[in-house]
């Protein structure tokens, strides 16, 4: 969810009722502790600081431990260690899923170090910050024994929540996620919360994952929420049988406004491109709309292109969901 999980996106989700927790974009620990130019935008908890989970990444333990000490004092639910991102540039840098493949001693030192920081903060303030880890099954040669041994280590070191995307490092979205592994973890460790992630995009897939993983504490939704910011209302049964009517033009324009307000100008184009890549799937002429918006060279042009689309295809503006 890089370039997506920022305040502008959270505002749009909240417009439709919100969700229980928001993971931030991956925050690069070394850049944060050295006062990077754009880091203040990554650690802006708007509009719901109480729902924020700070997602940290880095290739060595010490900067991540230091970054945990910074973000835990801002607020939020807690700190998440990203050990699941399999993007080649992240993995090759030694971050993301690379942490599942390093020596046990190195990964254990990271988890214990962050847990120590959170414990110290709680002793000082009386405020608990949760430690969570997001991970995958491992590399292509993973085994059940090796995977569960890794989870054993995380729990022993103090992880209180595991969010599992049950695919391997190289598996893409064409392969089905093995949700049953999240259920196995939840059954083995009833003392922690297990969140299952992967291919939950509507009520049907949500119901299916709940059937497979009855012991899990929650479901994580990513890109489907970009296309359908109202998805959480649907999954939580907070929409009545008549549904709700979404004004796709107004919601899209609001998102543009929020990007302009809460992101630096250098980020405008990439944030808008990423959002509309998914959001345009709601439209009858999705490829045309997506091409127009991805080629927009400014915030003003993005507004113009979006408005022009609905002038040409007015029947697309309102969607009952």
C-alpha positions, 0 to 999 in steps of 0.5 A: 500500500505504498503511496496509498496509506496516507491521510488523504486515503484515510479521510475518504475511508472515514467518509464511508464509516471508517475501519478499525485500524489504519496501517501507515505506509511503510516508514523508512526507519533510517530516514525518519531518525535522520530527519528526512525532508518528507518524513513529517508527511509519513507520520501525520496520523490524521484524521484518526490518530487513535486508529493508527498503526505505525508500519516501520521498515529498514534493513538493520535493527537499530534504526528501526528500534530508534524509529519505534521510540519516535512513533510510539510517542506520537500516539496510535495503537502501536508499532508494526514491523513489516516482514511481508513486503516482497517488492523486489526493491524492498527485498533486495535492500534487506527490508520487508520479507528479507527479515523472514530470511535473515538469521534467527538471531538478527530478526530476534534482536529486532523484535526484542529491541522494539518490544523493549522500547515499547515496554519502556514507554509504557513504564514511563507513561502508563500507555500501552503500545501494541507490537505487531508483525506483518509477514508472509509464509516465507520463501518458495522453499518454506515448510510448515515447520519452519514457518511455525518456528518463525511465528514461535520466535515472534510470539516469544519475543513479544509480538502481540498481533500477527498479520499474515498474507499467506503467500510466498515471497514470489507468489503474486495475486494469481495464486490463491492465498492459503488462508488456513495458515492464519487459522493455524496460528490463531489456534496455536496462539490464542493469546495473540490476535491474528489478522488474515490478509489476501484477496478480500475484496467483497462480502462473498470473499469476506464470508469465505475467509471467516469460514476458513479462519474462525479463530482469527481476530480480524481481516485486513483489506488493502487495494480493494479499499482503494477501489471501494472506500465503502467496503468496510461499511459493507463488510461490517453489515452497517449498510442496510438492505437497500444499500447506499448511493455513492457519488463517485465524482464527489468522492474522487474530487474530495480525495484530490482535495485531501491530497493537496492539503495533506501531501507535499507537492512532490507527492501529488502526482504519484498519490493521485495516479495510484489511487485512480489506478484502482478507483477507476475500476468502478467506471464503465469506461475504466481504461479510458478514465484511468489513462486520462487521469494517470496522464494528468500533469497537475492537481487542476488537470486531475480535477478537470479530467475527472469532471469531464469523464462524468460529463461524458458518462453521467450514468456512471456518477452514482453507484448503489452499493 
